[in-house]
Amino acid sequence: MKLAQRIHLRQIETDAAYAELTAFLDRHRPCFDELTIFDGFCHHGAIPMNELRENAAILKKRIADLHTRGFQSVGINVHCTLGHIDEGYTVYGQPFAPIVGYRGDKSLSCFCPEHEDRKQFLREKYAMYAKTGADFLWVDDDVKFFWNGVKFGCFCTKCMERFNRKMGTDYTRQALVDAMEQPENIALRAAWVQDVSGRMCDLFSLVEQAVHAVDPKIRLGFMTQHQGWSTYNGMDYPAWFQALHACMGRPGEGYYDDKVPTGVVTKALSCARQASEYPACITDVQYELEDFPNYSPLQKSIRINLDELTLAIAQGMNGLVLNTFSPDEVVNVRELDGMYDAILRQRANWDEMEPFARGMHGAGFYPAISAKYDQRRPLHNGQSFFTTYDEAQNHNVMQTYTLSHIGLPLTMDKQNCYGAVFTGDLPDGFTDEELLEFLKKSVLMDADAAMAFTRRGLGRYIGVSVGEEVTDGIEEYFADHPVNKGVVGYRRDVRPAFYGKGGRLLHALDDAVQPISYLRTLKDEPLGIGASLYENELGGRICVLGYAAFHKIDSYARLRQMRNVAAWMARKQLTVMTATTLAAQFVRTDGVRTMATVLNMSLDVMQPSEYGILGAATARCLHNGQETILTARVENGMGIFMMPELLPFETVTLLATP
């Protein structure tokens, strides 16, 4: 397991700042296997070359010294290639053609790489950094065309000429946008997304050639972005990483403070999704801990930082990079000494987890979204193609991540998953053949996804049709069914008048449909089926949730019901968690051994509780930097272990063997 550190340019510029930095590095030396130095911090994409040359000279000097100090792997994070956002434009101006959004708006600080003067600037910049003695270079996550000061780029004259030349067309920007907004023009939208992806490939090739012409031994890596930004870019990681000749990948997702602590799971799952899509050439996968912009334990607690890093290893990443230093001259040592003491204690657990889990795959349910979603999806009911994932819930897979809060294991390994979770229009991103493969296993879906399956002619495999929407004065009543054992008769009211997220009635298409809840009015008048189970002719097990499927689900009754539904869908192969507090589990296995990490997501103490792993007899229990050996009580082939007490937002990991 690799533990890396990111360092800001200001911390190496002066001898005094550099002395402060090296003193900190020496004090916490076991935490630093690799050092990555930013070449700057402003998000403007065209810092003048004369300033960059001065920075490169400093980088070269400090990299050489760090090598002599015994740090064997020292490299540069190239902070800007295109530019991240409109920042610094009043200082540095707009020396190149800007990225142009679909509405014709122009970025002030991010610049299109299709123009020859811009290409030459980037060649010179990357070649210059290749001469510093760096062991590696990171390309940062500003290489995208989704949000670089403007939404959905780039529609500049050069990009339009490129697209028209490939397509044999003569679109203007507005004419192309209007045509892409026509529901039937799926092929045109797919061609545009493919061209956006091609522009990224060309840029990566430019970077690779500039760097390796100077030194072919320099390792290259790229920081990716979450799927909400990536499907517009084509999300073609194999092509991008191949063009860059990369061996390093760094999945990215924003989680910068712990005001909403459950966000730690959203980031973990989003980063795991990206890493799962990386090609085999990416052997160094580094999760980034980033407490932007203040980098202070006052912004994010030490405990939540440790959670982040533990969950990254729990999901198969083999490196952690700490972006914890304030971008100031002085390392914020008064705040960070305690954090690094805690990181070192916890590292003992990570160093056990990572090698144990090598070769394992994720176990759980796959929150389904296709990398080709924006290349395949039709537009329904006046939808715009140019809509972000969080502006339209119909294509926001991250809302399904709430299932993890009540204990359902989620995995981004769609090949080995127990089944899939679908929401909204996301089935539109998959082919019929791909959807049928999911339907042969098990699928949990909301009413919108059920309608998407029905549009595709696959409705008979889910057992129900979706009826009218009911949004006022309704609640869900838990039916007398085995999955509701202990909570039959529970009434669930998510208060649609306050929060939206009402319900749709489900109509059974087959006598084999099993209602597990009904919708009723506030006067207890029956309306119809609210949730159903069905085993289809393909052998797949299907659950359709018609009422607030992923919204306001944090109740004891919903927790019990959904864990039982998950066990039925997975044919009881699941790990079994008995804790009734909010707790997430992350599971990896090779079919013989299992690594399971549990996070207490409550602000209450999670009392010692049982945890079952199929086929396990003993487990090494990793908790708070310590290791103990547990022996299972075996029941029906399930090894039952007693997990220790967990403080709020604390983790425990079991390394279980037969």
C-alpha positions in Angstrom: 0.0 0.0 0.0 1.4 3.4 -1.0 0.9 6.5 1.1 1.7 9.7 -0.8 1.7 13.4 0.0 0.9 16.4 -2.1 3.0 19.5 -1.5 2.2 23.1 -2.6 4.7 25.2 -4.6 4.8 27.9 -1.9 6.2 25.4 0.5 9.3 24.9 -1.6 9.8 28.4 -3.0 11.9 29.9 -0.2 14.6 28.2 1.8 12.8 29.0 5.0 9.5 27.4 3.8 11.4 24.4 2.5 13.1 23.9 5.9 9.7 23.9 7.6 8.4 21.4 5.1 11.3 19.0 5.4 11.2 19.2 9.2 7.6 18.0 9.0 8.4 15.3 6.5 11.2 14.0 8.7 9.0 14.1 11.8 6.3 11.9 10.1 8.6 10.0 7.7 6.7 6.7 7.8 3.7 8.4 6.3 5.5 9.4 3.1 6.3 6.7 0.5 5.9 9.3 -2.4 5.8 13.0 -2.8 3.9 15.0 -5.4 4.5 18.7 -5.8 2.0 21.1 -7.4 3.5 23.3 -10.0 1.1 26.1 -8.9 -2.3 26.6 -7.3 -4.2 29.2 -9.3 -6.9 27.5 -11.5 -6.2 29.7 -14.5 -5.1 27.6 -17.5 -2.5 29.9 -19.0 0.0 31.0 -16.3 2.7 32.8 -18.5 5.6 30.7 -19.6 8.2 32.9 -18.0 6.6 32.3 -14.6 6.3 28.6 -15.2 10.0 28.5 -16.1 10.8 30.0 -12.7 8.6 27.5 -11.0 10.3 24.6 -13.0 13.7 25.7 -11.8 12.6 25.6 -8.2 11.0 22.2 -8.8 14.1 20.8 -10.3 16.2 22.0 -7.4 13.9 20.7 -4.7 13.3 17.3 -6.4 17.0 16.7 -6.5 17.3 17.5 -2.8 14.4 15.3 -1.9 16.0 12.5 -3.8 19.2 13.0 -1.8 17.1 12.9 1.4 16.0 9.4 0.5 12.6 10.0 -1.0 12.8 7.6 -4.0 9.6 8.7 -5.8 9.1 12.5 -6.2 7.0 14.0 -9.0 4.9 16.9 -10.2 1.2 17.5 -10.2 0.6 19.7 -13.3 -2.3 21.6 -11.8 -3.7 23.1 -15.0 -3.7 21.8 -18.6 -7.0 23.3 -19.9 -7.8 25.3 -16.7 -10.3 24.3 -14.0 -12.6 27.3 -13.6 -12.7 31.0 -14.1 -10.1 32.2 -11.6 -7.2 34.6 -12.0 -8.4 36.1 -15.3 -8.0 39.7 -14.0 -4.3 38.8 -13.2 -3.3 36.6 -16.2 -5.8 37.7 -18.9 -7.0 35.5 -21.8 -4.0 34.8 -24.1 -5.6 31.9 -25.9 -8.9 31.0 -27.5 -11.3 30.1 -24.7 -13.5 27.0 -24.2 -17.0 27.9 -25.5 -20.1 26.5 -24.0 -23.1 25.2 -25.8 -24.9 28.5 -25.3 -22.0 30.4 -26.8 -20.7 31.7 -23.4 -16.9 31.8 -23.2 -14.6 30.8 -20.3 -12.4 33.5 -18.9 -9.6 31.2 -17.7 -9.9 27.8 -19.5 -8.6 27.4 -23.0 -9.4 25.1 -25.9 -6.6 22.7 -26.8 -7.6 22.5 -30.5 -5.8 25.7 -31.4 -2.2 25.4 -32.6 -0.7 28.1 -30.4 -2.3 26.4 -27.4 -0.9 23.0 -28.4 2.6 24.5 -28.7 2.2 26.1 -25.2 1.3 22.8 -23.7 4.1 20.9 -25.5 6.6 23.4 -24.1 5.1 23.3 -20.6 5.1 19.5 -20.2 8.5 19.1 -21.8 9.9 21.6 -19.4 8.6 19.7 -16.4 10.0 16.5 -17.9 13.4 18.0 -17.5 13.1 18.6 -13.8 14.2 15.1 -12.7 10.6 14.2 -11.7 9.9 10.5 -11.5 6.3 11.0 -12.6 3.8 13.7 -13.8 0.1 13.8 -12.9 -2.4 15.4 -15.3 -5.0 17.0 -13.2 -8.8 16.7 -13.6 -9.3 19.9 -15.5 -8.9 17.8 -18.7 -12.6 17.5 -19.4 -15.2 19.5 -21.5 -18.0 19.4 -19.1 -17.4 22.3 -16.7 -14.4 24.5 -17.4 -15.8 27.9 -16.6 -18.8 27.1 -18.9 -21.1 24.1 -19.1 -20.8 21.5 -21.9 -17.9 22.6 -24.2 -16.3 23.1 -26.5 -18.2 24.7 -29.3 -15.5 27.1 -30.5 -14.8 27.6 -34.2 -12.0 25.1 -34.2 -14.0 22.4 -32.5 -17.0 23.0 -34.8 -14.6 22.7 -37.9 -13.3 19.5 -36.5 -16.7 18.0 -36.0 -18.1 19.2 -39.3 -15.1 17.8 -41.1 -15.6 14.4 -39.6 -19.3 14.3 -40.2 -19.4 16.0 -43.6 -21.7 18.7 -42.2 -21.7 22.5 -42.0 -23.4 23.1 -38.6 -23.1 26.4 -36.8 -22.9 26.1 -33.0 -26.6 27.0 -32.6 -27.7 24.8 -35.4 -25.8 21.8 -33.9 -27.2 22.5 -30.4 -30.7 22.7 -31.8 -30.3 19.5 -33.7 -28.8 17.7 -30.6 -31.9 18.8 -28.6 -34.2 16.9 -31.0 -35.3 13.7 -29.2 -34.7 11.4 -32.2 -31.1 12.6 -32.8 -29.4 10.0 -30.7 -26.8 9.2 -33.4 -25.8 12.9 -33.6 -25.4 13.2 -29.9 -23.4 10.0 -29.8 -21.1 11.4 -32.6 -20.6 14.6 -30.7 -19.7 12.8 -27.4 -17.3 10.6 -29.3 -15.6 13.6 -30.8 -15.3 15.2 -27.3 -13.6 12.0 -26.2 -11.4 12.0 -29.2 -10.2 15.6 -28.4 -9.2 14.3 -25.0 -7.3 11.4 -26.5 -5.5 13.8 -28.8 -4.5 16.0 -25.9 -3.3 13.0 -23.9 -1.2 11.9 -26.9 0.3 15.4 -27.1 1.3 15.3 -23.4 2.7 11.8 -23.7 4.9 12.7 -26.7 6.1 15.9 -25.1 7.1 14.2 -21.9 8.5 10.9 -23.2 10.5 12.6 -25.9 12.5 14.1 -23.0 12.5 11.1 -20.7 10.7 7.9 -21.6 11.1 6.6 -18.0 8.7 9.2 -16.5 5.5 7.7 -15.2 2.3 9.4 -16.2 -1.1 9.5 -14.5 -4.5 11.2 -14.8 -7.1 12.3 -12.3 -10.5 11.3 -13.4 -13.9 12.8 -12.5 -17.2 11.3 -11.3 -19.7 9.9 -13.8 -21.9 13.0 -13.6 -19.2 14.9 -15.5 -17.7 12.0 -17.4 -20.5 10.5 -19.5 -20.6 13.8 -21.6 -16.9 13.3 -22.3 -17.5 9.7 -23.3 -15.9 8.2 -20.1 -13.6 6.2 -22.3 -10.9 5.5 -19.7 -9.2 2.7 -21.7 -8.6 5.0 -24.7 -7.6 8.0 -22.6 -5.1 6.1 -20.4 -3.7 4.3 -23.5 -3.2 7.6 -25.3 -1.3 9.0 -22.2 0.7 5.7 -21.8 -0.4 6.0 -18.2 0.2 3.6 -15.3 -1.4 5.8 -12.6 -5.0 6.8 -12.0 -6.5 9.0 -9.4 -10.3 8.9 -9.0 -11.8 12.2 -8.0 -14.9 13.4 -6.1 -15.5 16.5 -4.0 -16.0 15.9 -0.3 -14.3 18.8 1.5 -15.9 19.1 4.9 -17.8 16.9 7.3 -20.9 19.1 7.8 -22.8 16.2 6.1 -20.7 13.3 7.3 -22.6 10.7 5.2 -21.0 12.3 2.2 -17.9 10.2 3.0 -19.7 7.2 1.6 -20.9 9.0 -1.6 -17.3 10.0 -2.3 -16.0 6.4 -1.6 -18.6 4.9 -4.0 -18.0 7.5 -6.7 -14.3 7.0 -6.6 -14.7 3.2 -6.6 -16.9 3.5 -9.7 -14.1 5.3 -11.6 -11.4 2.9 -10.4 -13.5 0.0 -11.5 -13.5 1.4 -15.1 -9.7 1.8 -15.3 -7.9 -0.5 -17.8 -5.4 -3.1 -16.7 -2.4 -0.8 -17.4 -3.4 1.3 -14.4 -1.6 -0.5 -11.6 -1.2 2.5 -9.3 -4.6 3.7 -8.1 -4.4 6.5 -5.6 -7.4 7.8 -3.7 -7.1 11.5 -2.9 -7.9 12.9 0.5 -8.7 16.5 -0.1 -9.9 19.0 2.5 -10.1 22.0 0.1 -9.7 24.9 0.5 -8.6 25.4 4.2 -7.1 21.9 4.8 -7.8 22.1 8.5 -9.2 19.6 11.1 -11.7 22.5 11.9 -13.1 21.9 8.4 -13.0 18.1 8.4 -12.3 15.9 11.5 -9.4 13.5 11.8 -11.9 10.7 12.2 -13.7 11.4 8.9 -10.4 11.7 7.1 -9.4 8.2 8.5 -12.8 6.9 7.3 -12.2 8.1 3.8 -8.8 6.5 3.6 -10.0 3.2 5.1 -13.0 3.0 2.7 -10.7 3.6 -0.3 -8.6 0.6 0.7 -11.8 -1.3 1.5 -12.8 -0.9 -2.2 -9.6 -2.1 -3.7 -7.5 1.0 -4.3 -3.9 0.4 -3.5 -2.7 3.9 -2.8 -3.7 7.0 -0.8 -2.5 10.5 -1.6 -2.9 13.1 1.1 -3.8 16.6 0.0 -3.8 18.1 3.5 -1.2 20.9 3.4 -2.6 24.4 3.3 -1.4 26.2 0.1 0.7 28.6 2.2 4.4 29.0 2.8 4.3 27.2 6.1 3.0 23.7 6.6 0.1 24.0 9.0 1.9 21.9 11.6 0.0 22.9 14.7 -3.1 21.4 13.1 -1.6 18.5 11.3 0.7 16.8 13.7 -2.2 15.1 15.5 -3.7 14.0 12.2 -0.5 12.4 11.0 0.0 10.6 14.3 -3.5 9.1 13.7 -2.7 8.3 10.1 0.4 6.4 11.1 -1.5 4.4 13.7 -4.2 3.5 11.2 -1.7 2.7 8.5 -0.9 -0.5 10.3 -4.5 -1.7 9.4 -4.3 -0.4 5.8 -1.0 -2.3 5.3 -2.8 -5.5 6.2 -6.0 -4.8 4.2 -4.5 -3.9 0.8 -2.4 -7.0 0.3 -5.1 -9.3 1.7 -7.6 -7.9 -0.8 -5.4 -8.1 -4.0 -7.2 -10.1 -6.6 -10.6 -9.9 -4.9 -13.7 -8.5 -6.5 -16.4 -6.4 -4.9 -19.5 -8.1 -3.5 -22.9 -6.4 -3.4 -25.3 -4.6 -5.6 -24.2 -2.5 -8.6 -25.7 1.0 -8.8 -26.1 0.9 -12.6 -25.0 3.7 -15.0 -23.4 3.1 -18.3 -20.2 5.0 -19.4 -22.0 5.4 -22.7 -25.1 6.9 -21.1 -24.9 10.3 -23.0 -24.1 8.5 -26.3 -27.2 6.3 -26.1 -30.0 8.1 -24.2 -33.1 9.4 -25.9 -34.7 12.6 -24.6 -38.1 12.2 -22.9 -40.9 14.7 -22.3 -39.1 17.9 -23.3 -35.8 17.0 -21.6 -32.7 18.9 -22.6 -29.5 17.0 -23.4 -27.5 19.8 -21.7 -28.6 19.0 -18.2 -26.3 18.1 -15.3 -26.7 14.9 -13.3 -27.8 16.9 -10.2 -30.2 19.2 -12.1 -32.3 16.2 -13.2 -32.8 13.3 -10.9 -33.7 11.1 -13.8 -30.0 10.5 -14.5 -28.4 10.8 -11.0 -27.2 7.4 -10.0 -25.8 8.8 -6.7 -29.3 9.0 -5.2 -29.2 5.2 -5.0 -26.1 5.3 -2.7 -28.5 5.9 0.2 -29.0 2.1 0.2 -25.6 1.8 1.7 -26.6 3.9 4.7 -29.0 1.1 5.8 -26.5 -1.7 5.3 -26.9 -2.9 1.7 -23.5 -3.6 0.3 -22.9 -1.8 -3.0 -20.2 -2.6 -5.5 -19.0 -1.1 -8.7 -18.0 -4.6 -10.0 -20.9 -5.2 -12.4 -19.5 -8.6 -13.5 -19.5 -10.1 -10.1 -22.4 -8.3 -8.4 -25.4 -10.0 -6.9 -27.6 -7.7 -8.9 -28.1 -4.1 -10.1 -29.9 -1.1 -8.8 -31.6 1.2 -11.3 -33.1 4.7 -11.0 -34.7 7.1 -13.4 -33.8 6.9 -17.1 -30.5 5.2 -16.5 -31.6 1.9 -18.2 -31.4 4.0 -21.4 -27.6 3.9 -21.3 -27.5 0.1 -21.8 -28.3 -2.1 -24.7 -31.2 -4.6 -24.6 -28.7 -7.4 -24.3 -27.0 -5.8 -21.3 -30.3 -5.1 -19.6 -31.4 -8.8 -20.1 -28.2 -9.9 -18.4 -29.1 -7.8 -15.4 -32.6 -9.2 -15.4 -31.3 -12.7 -15.3 -29.6 -12.0 -12.0 -31.6 -9.6 -9.8 -32.6 -5.9 -10.2 -33.9 -3.4 -7.6 -35.5 -0.4 -9.3 -37.6 2.7 -8.6 -40.8 3.4 -10.6 -39.1 5.6 -13.1 -36.6 2.9 -14.0 -39.5 0.4 -14.3 -41.1 2.7 -16.8 -37.7 2.8 -18.7 -37.6 -1.0 -18.8 -41.2 -1.0 -20.1 -40.4 1.5 -22.8 -37.7 -1.0 -24.0 -40.2 -3.8 -24.2 -38.9 -5.5 -21.2 -41.8 -4.9 -18.8 -42.8 -8.5 -18.6 -39.6 -9.4 -16.9 -40.3 -7.0 -13.9 -43.8 -8.3 -13.2 -45.5 -4.9 -12.9 -46.6 -1.9 -15.0 -46.3 1.6 -13.5 -49.5 3.5 -13.1 -50.5 7.0 -12.2 -48.4 9.3 -9.9 -49.8 10.1 -6.5 -48.1 12.9 -4.7 -50.6 14.2 -2.1 -51.8 12.6 1.1 -50.3 9.1 0.7 -48.3 6.7 2.8 -46.8 3.3 2.4 -48.2 0.4 4.4 -45.9 -2.7 4.9 -47.7 -5.9 3.9 -47.8 -9.2 5.6 -44.8 -10.8 3.8 -41.7 -12.6 5.1 -39.4 -9.7 4.1 -41.3 -7.5 6.5 -40.9 -9.8 9.5 -41.1 -7.7 12.6 -42.4 -4.6 10.8 -45.7 -5.8 9.2 -48.2 -3.0 9.4 -45.5 -0.2 9.6 -46.7 3.0 7.9 -44.0 5.0 6.1 -44.8 8.6 5.3 -42.0 10.6 3.6 -44.2 13.8 3.6 -44.3 14.5 -0.1 -45.9 17.9 0.6 -42.6 18.9 2.2 -40.0 17.0 0.3 -41.6 15.8 -3.0 -40.7 12.2 -3.9 -44.2 10.8 -3.9 -45.3 7.5 -5.3 -46.6 5.6 -8.3 -49.0 2.8 -8.2 -47.8 -0.6 -9.5 -50.1 -3.0 -11.3 -49.3 -6.7 -11.3 -48.9 -8.3 -14.7 -48.6 -11.8 -13.3 -50.1 -13.8 -10.5 -46.6 -14.5 -9.3 -46.1 -10.9 -8.3 -45.7 -10.5 -4.5 -46.7 -7.2 -3.0 -44.6 -6.2 -0.1 -46.2 -2.8 0.5 -49.4 -0.9 -0.5 -50.1 2.8 -0.9 -52.9 4.2 1.2 -54.4 7.6 1.6 -54.1 9.4 4.9 -57.7 8.3 5.6 -56.5 4.7 5.2 -58.2 4.2 1.9 -56.4 1.5 -0.2 -54.9 2.7 -3.5 -52.8 -0.2 -4.8 -49.4 -1.9 -4.8 -46.5 0.3 -3.6 -43.6 -2.2 -3.8 -43.3 -5.7 -5.3 -41.1 -8.8 -5.7 -41.1 -11.0 -8.7 -39.1 -14.0 -10.0 -39.2 -13.8 -13.8 -38.9 -16.4 -16.5 -35.2 -15.8 -16.9 -34.6 -16.8 -13.3 -34.0 -13.2 -12.2 -35.4 -11.7 -8.9 -36.9 -8.3 -9.3 -37.9 -5.7 -6.7 -39.8 -2.5 -7.8 -40.2 0.3 -5.3 -42.9 2.6 -6.3 -42.8 5.0 -3.3 -39.7 7.1 -2.5 -37.3 4.3 -3.3 -34.1 6.1 -2.2 -35.5 9.0 -0.3 -36.0 9.2 3.5 -35.2 5.5 3.9 -33.3 5.8 7.2 -35.8 4.1 9.5 -35.7 0.8 11.4 -38.6 -0.7 9.4 -37.1 0.2 6.0 -33.7 -1.1 7.1 -35.2 -4.4 8.1 -37.3 -4.7 5.0 -34.5 -3.8 2.5 -31.9 -6.0 4.1 -34.4 -8.9 3.8 -35.2 -8.0 0.2 -31.4 -7.8 -0.6 -30.9 -11.3 1.0 -33.8 -12.7 -1.2 -32.3 -11.1 -4.3 -28.8 -12.4 -3.6 -30.2 -15.8 -2.8 -28.9 -15.5 0.8 -25.2 -15.2 -0.2 -24.9 -11.8 1.4 -22.8 -11.0 4.4 -25.2 -10.5 7.4 -25.1 -7.4 9.5 -27.3 -7.5 12.6 -26.6 -3.9 13.8 -29.8 -1.8 13.7 -28.0 1.5 13.6 -27.1 3.2 10.4 -24.1 1.4 9.2 -22.5 0.9 5.7 -20.6 -2.3 4.7 -18.0 -2.7 1.9 -17.2 -6.3 1.0 -14.5 -7.9 -1.3 -14.0 -11.6 -1.8 -12.2 -14.1 -4.0 -14.8 -16.7 -3.2 -12.7 -18.2 -0.4 -11.5 -15.3 1.7 -13.5 -12.1 2.4 -12.6 -8.6 3.5 -15.5 -6.7 5.1 -15.3 -3.2 6.4 -18.2 -1.7 8.4 -18.6 2.1 9.0 -20.9 3.3 11.9 -22.8 6.1 10.2 -24.6 7.1 13.3 -23.6 9.7 15.9 -24.5 7.1 18.5 -22.2 4.4 19.6 -22.7 1.2 17.7 -22.8 -1.6 20.3 -21.0 -4.9 19.7 -23.0 -6.8 17.2 -22.9 -9.9 15.1 -21.7 -10.1 11.6 -22.0 -13.2 9.4 -19.7 -14.2 6.5 -20.5 -17.2 4.4 -17.9 -20.0 4.8 -15.7 -18.1 7.3 -14.2 -19.6 10.4 -11.7 -17.1 11.7 -11.0 -13.4 11.1 -8.4 -10.9 11.8 -10.2 -7.9 13.2 -8.6 -4.6 12.4 -9.8 -1.7 14.5 -8.2 1.6 15.4 -4.7 0.5 14.3 -4.9 -2.7 16.3 -5.4 -6.3 15.3 -7.2 -9.1 17.2 -8.2 -12.7 16.1 -11.9 -13.6 16.1 -13.3 -17.2 16.0 -16.7 -17.6 14.4 -19.8 -19.4 15.6 -20.8 -21.4 12.6 -24.5 -21.7 11.7 -25.7 -23.2 8.4 -22.4 -22.5 6.8 -22.3 -18.9 8.0 -19.5 -17.8 10.2 -20.9 -15.4 12.9 -18.4 -13.0 14.4 -18.9 -10.4 17.1 -17.7 -7.0 16.0 -16.4 -4.6 18.6 -18.1 -1.4 19.8 -17.8 1.4 17.2 -17.7 5.0 18.0 -19.6 7.4 15.8 -18.1 7.3 12.3 -15.6 4.7 13.2 -14.6 1.7 11.1 -13.8 -2.0 11.7 -12.4 -4.4 9.1 -12.6 -8.2 9.2 -10.2 -10.3 7.1 -12.0 -13.6 7.1 -10.7 -17.0 6.1 -12.3 -20.5 6.0 
